[in-house]
């Protein structure tokens, strides 16, 4: 990711996003400066992965997990939400804007809410 545009990284549960980001880019629905990383469950995201994304050039980072009550792994989204909260605290300690990392709960297999999350994070940068 490079250029003058802010770089956004989204970690998306495989149940929330079933379209590859390259397909979204080719169709014009996703900007080139956005990287969506599909994970088996948002609950597997670790705080260091969120922070490492900033080290690797991300301007903002988000996690898209299953909406409450719909998580395939029962509490994966809740675990991810806690870890995003920890990452926010670490960003504060580093004098960075904690709003540059966020958790979004999205319906399963719907692309539009993930695209809205991207737009929201772009607006925060």
Secondary structure, 3 states (H helix, E strand, C coil): CCCCCCCEEEEEECCCCCCCHHHHHHCCCCCCCEEEEEECCHHHCCHHHHHHHHHCCCCEEEEEEECCCCCCCCCHHHHHHHHHHHHHHHHHHCCCCHHHEEEEEECCCCHHHHHHHHHHHHHHC
